[in-house]
Amino acid sequence: MSNIRIRKVRAILTAPAGINLIVVKVETNEPELYGLGCATFAYRELAVKCMVEDYLDPLLVGRDPADIEELWQLMNNNSYWRNGPVENNAISGVDMALWDIKGKMAKMPVYDLMGGKCRQAAAVYRHASGSTLEEVEESVRKWMDQKVRHIRVQWGMYGGKASGLNTPPGSSAGSYYCPDQYVRNTVKLMEHIRTNIGDEIELLHDTHERIPAIQAVQLAKEMEKFRLFFLEDILSPEQSSWFEMVRKNCTTPIAMGELFNNPKEWDYLIANRLIDFIRVHITQIGGVTPARKLAVLCEAFGVRTAWHGPGDVSPVGHMGNVHLDLACHNFGIQEWAGINDVLHEVFPGSPELKDGYAYANDKPGWGMDLNEELAAKYPCENKVTTWTQTRLPDGSLHTP
């Protein structure tokens, strides 16, 4: 047992790119030894901050930061009820910070603590979208020019490009779309891209759980002829039993897990080989500790990793993804929304992108820092989230 103890656990809220980010800083009784972790739940940031500072800080102060597994179990069980997104994100922030501290104490990058590199960098996929087929094609070619070979294509983003909707007067405001239009247009999109660009790139598509379950089965069958790298989130977690029908009807690779919080949401799908890629948001399941275990489980069943990497993940979270990508043999692909210059300035040492690959540095821990003075210049904005207010043509709400 070391003499190092946790002195303070706090949440830092910042939005350098206009998206709310939450970073947890775990300080120790050695002033220069601290760790950073991602706890980003962009749409409930104040709830996560409360969980970190009002509940986890008093629980953890005085404990040994080296006992990562012990502390993860303690945080997970202490509230009695488990596996909620607010608590999981708060736990993730602490968990990742403890791995950062462990790496600094060992003078090793976190990927070395996990057994070392399986590869030198992580292949990424980028997002190509547009309001017309020509705009999507142009976006695809832009990424190809940057040597990206895995590209997610969306015509009109999630739910597609809706037109001519007959919505009853007085219906509530929201993000309206038509599932039938979306499915038809997605087929047209894939036909256009394959016809005009060919087979030299790997295509991906995110359905974002926007269509009824039986249409999800139909869409997966339609996508088979376009040879996708994967089709993502065709069903909501509540409808995952439908994956058996998908598997029986086509060989389109399936990615799933962005909304998962609870191990019972993924264990059956993995053990029965009903998905091909696990897509969890690692902060949403409690951090690097459970994500590493999940990757090992997936490897036993031939499922590859494709951790969630959108804009509402902090650079610390992206670094956690990349370290897992480097260390896990069953890595598949890494989503990459991008880290702009302002984020690099606020988070020095962030992972770098070059020729379609994300690179971590070789410094101890995560190898990165947070400029708190600069971060304070970009405060979070606590407002009602509108993009998740998704509605069908008749005005009824649907999962986002």
Disulfide bonds with the S-S distance in Angstrom:
none
